[in-house]
Amino acid sequence: MFRVTYIILVAAVIFPISQTAFGQVFKWVDSEGHTQFSDRPQQDAQAIAIDLKDSGPSESTDQPASVEGALLGPYAAFEVVSPEQNQTLRPAQQDVPVSLIIDPPLLTGHQLNLVMDSVPIAVDRAAATQMSLTEVSWGSHQVFAEIHDSKGDTIARTPPVRFHLRKPLPPGVLP
């Protein structure tokens, strides 16, 4: 008896929850010929079942792979490897070394830009993976890299990296 009651109770709880994963939308054409959609039934409306469960990112052949702010475009790998995410730097001078991975190497006709705190910085093609940001102010910053095609359109982007630049500590003082 307990087992049957338990199964009925579980079914009574799970059934309404599973139904909330689906929504219903009604579609109709108004008097002016415009197609309308609503979650409330209308006269002459056709019910359309909508699956509201998160099925993850859609598969699109129009867009390159995109992960956590990254846009790989024609590149197998493109990321900022230095500084590391949330790294605290205490350099003697206000310089920040930046290292990138770009695979394959920067393609012909592509331009690399570094963006720090929403300010784009053009990068010399010869120094495409190793560079230094100079005279960076103390504090927290965000940096990412973008690759633009010959038209100036962004075709690849690294995920943003947040880092913290702090004044160097005097000798013998622990952070």
N, C-alpha and C positions, 0 to 999 in steps of 0.2 A: 504494500500500500504506500509506504514512504517513497519507494522508487518511482511509482506512477505519478504521485503528487509532485515529486521533484522534477520529473521530465515535463509535466504540464506547466509548472512554474517557470522553468528555463525557457520553454517554447513561448510562453506568454511574454517574457522579457525580451527575447531575441527577435521575435517576429516584428514587433514595431520598430526596433532599432534597424533591422535590415531594410525595412520599408523606407526609412528616412534617407537611405543612400540613393534613392531614386526620386526624381521630381517629375511633375507632369506639367507640360506646357501646352497651351492651346493656340492654334494657328487659324486665322481666318482672313478674308479679304473684306475691307470695309467698303462703304458706299462710294468712295472715291477711287477704288481700285488698288489701294495700298495694302500690302500684306502686313498683318499685325500679329503680335505674339503677346501672350499674357499667362500668368499663373492661375487666372480665374476663368472659368468657362464663360463663353459668349455664345450668342445665338449663331448657329451654323458654323461653329468652331470645330476644328478637327483636333483631337487629343494626340499629343506626341509625347512618348515616354523618353525621358532624359536620364541617363546614368550620371549621377552626381559624384560618384566615387572618384577619387584622385587616381588617375591611371598613369601618372608620371608625365614627363615631357612628351609632347607630340613628336612623331617622327616626320620630319619635313625634308624633302630633297632640295628645297630652295635655300635653306640656312645651313651653314657649316656647324659643326659640333660646338655646343656651348655648355660649359660647366662652371658653376659658381663665379659668374662674371667673366669667365674665360671665353674667348672666341678663337678657335684654332685656325679657321680658314684653311688654306692649303698646306699648313704646317702640322707635322706630326707632334711636335713639342714646342711650346712657347710659354716660358714662365720666368719670373724673377726669382732667382735662387739666393741672392744676397742684396739687401739685408733680408733676414728671415722674418716671418710673420711675428709681430709684437716684440721684436728684438729691441733691446735697449743698448744704444751705442754711447760710449764715452770717449770720443776721439780727442786728441790733443788740439786739433784744429777742427773747424766746423765743416769737414769734408766727409761725404758718405760714399763709400765704394758701392757700385751697383753692378751685379753680374746677372746676365740673362742666359737662358738656354733657348736657342733657335735651331730647330731641326726640321727640314734641311736648312742650310745657311740662307741668309736673306736673299730672296730671289731677285733677278734683274727687274728693274722698274719699280721695286718696292722701297718705301722710305720708312725707317724706324723712328718713332718718337717716344720719348719718355714723358710721362705726365706725373708731376708731383704737386699735390694739393691743387688739382684742377688746372695747373699751368703746364701747357705742352712745351717740351724742350726738344729741339731737333738734335738728332744724334748723327755724328759723322759715320759714314758707311764703314770705314776702316776700323772703327772702334765699336762695332755693333754689339758685342757681347760683354765688354768690360769698359766701364766708364766711372767717373767720379763726379758727384755733385758737390760743388764748392760753395762755401759761405752759406750753408744751410742754417737757418735759425734754430736755436734750442727749442725743444718741444716735440710734440707728436706730429707725424706726417704720414701721408699715404702716397704710395708710388705704384704705378703700373706702366706697362709699355704697350704701344699700339703699332701696328704695321698698316701703312696706307698704300693703296695702289697708285698708278700713275695719274688717276683722276682725283686723288685725294680722299677717296672713300676708305673707311676703316675696314680692313679685311681680316685682321687678327688682333686679339687683345689678351693680355695676361690677366689673371685675377689680381685684384688690388692687394698690396702688402702694406700693412701699417707698421711703422717703426717709431722709436722714441730716441731723440738725440738729447743727451744730458751733458752738463758740464763735467769735465774730468774731476775726479776726487783728488784731494791732496794726498801725498804719500802717507800710508799708515791708516787711512780712513776706509772702513768697509762700507759697501753700498747698502 
